[in-house]
Amino acid sequence: MQEKRLRMLFAARKAKPGLSLVEARRILWMYTSPDVYRMLVHEGGWITDAYQRWLSRILLEALVGRGKE
């Protein structure tokens, strides 16, 4: 499912400039790994909502281009 989402992002030309599909896969894989969730929520004491807000923000910053400003 994540591969499909990344392909849609690139097809819509919304990916961050200079970001390759391979690099995007690695970024998405790393940030959405169960280990990151475990470290931040189970071991770090984050509440699930805080983790979800952080993950949304960090993925947008890492994967999506900002457009013209």
WONORZI-V447616 format. One record per helix or strand of 3 or more residues. SS is the DSSP state (hx for helix, st for strand). FROM is the first residue (numbers start at 0). TO is the last residue. Records with the same first field share a line. If there is no record, write none. Layout:
# WONORZI-V447616
SS = FROM-TO  FROM-TO
This chain:
# WONORZI-V447616
hx = 1-10  20-30  33-42  47-62
